[in-house]
Amino acid sequence: MCGGAPFSSREAYRQLHAHLTDDSTTPIWHSRLPHRIRVFAWLLAKNRLNTRALLARKTIIDDSTCLRCPSTEEDRHHLFI
């Protein structure tokens, strides 16, 4: 390396993935909540919960409507708001 710091795989990884960081979930991982709650909050924030809408989009089930109120689609907003 010309006049710079010695090679570090950690720094190389950080430089290569700098554009991929998403600061919206950082507070979740730095909270003092139990791990399972942090994982659940991360899944909710990333829209990765297995709602009927997501399962229908993945063609695991055929119908994405809510079982309790069949006039709406069961997505994360419908479940929690």
C-alpha positions in Angstrom: 0.0 0.0 0.0 1.4 3.4 -1.0 2.0 5.5 2.1 -1.4 4.5 3.6 -2.4 2.2 6.4 -1.8 -1.5 6.1 -4.5 -3.6 4.4 -7.5 -4.5 6.7 -10.2 -6.9 5.5 -12.6 -5.1 8.0 -12.0 -1.8 6.3 -12.3 -3.3 2.8 -15.6 -4.8 3.7 -16.8 -1.5 5.2 -15.8 0.4 2.1 -17.5 -2.1 -0.2 -20.7 -2.2 1.7 -20.9 1.5 2.8 -23.7 2.2 0.3 -25.8 -0.7 1.6 -26.2 0.6 5.2 -29.8 1.3 6.4 -29.8 3.4 9.5 -33.5 3.0 10.1 -33.0 -0.3 11.9 -29.9 0.7 13.9 -31.9 1.8 17.0 -33.6 -1.7 17.1 -30.3 -3.5 17.4 -28.9 -1.0 20.0 -31.9 -1.2 22.3 -32.0 -3.1 25.5 -35.0 -5.2 24.5 -34.9 -9.0 24.6 -33.3 -10.5 21.4 -36.6 -12.0 20.2 -38.3 -8.7 20.4 -35.5 -7.0 18.5 -35.7 -9.7 15.8 -39.5 -9.3 15.6 -39.2 -5.5 15.3 -36.5 -5.9 12.6 -38.8 -8.2 10.6 -41.6 -5.8 11.0 -39.5 -2.8 9.8 -38.2 -4.8 6.8 -41.7 -6.1 5.9 -40.6 -9.7 6.3 -43.3 -10.9 8.7 -45.3 -13.8 7.3 -48.5 -12.0 6.8 -51.1 -13.4 4.4 -50.2 -10.7 1.8 -46.5 -11.7 1.9 -47.4 -15.4 1.8 -49.7 -14.9 -1.2 -47.0 -12.9 -3.0 -44.7 -15.9 -2.5 -47.4 -18.1 -3.8 -47.5 -20.1 -0.6 -51.2 -19.4 -0.1 -53.9 -18.3 -2.6 -55.8 -15.7 -0.7 -54.3 -12.6 1.0 -57.5 -11.3 2.7 -57.7 -11.1 6.4 -59.5 -13.9 8.1 -61.2 -11.6 10.6 -62.3 -8.9 8.2 -62.4 -10.3 4.7 -62.7 -7.0 2.9 -59.1 -6.0 3.4 -55.7 -7.5 2.7 -53.7 -8.8 5.7 -50.4 -6.9 5.6 -48.2 -5.5 8.4 -50.1 -2.2 8.5 -53.5 -3.9 8.8 -52.2 -6.2 11.6 -50.6 -3.5 13.7 -52.4 -0.2 12.8 
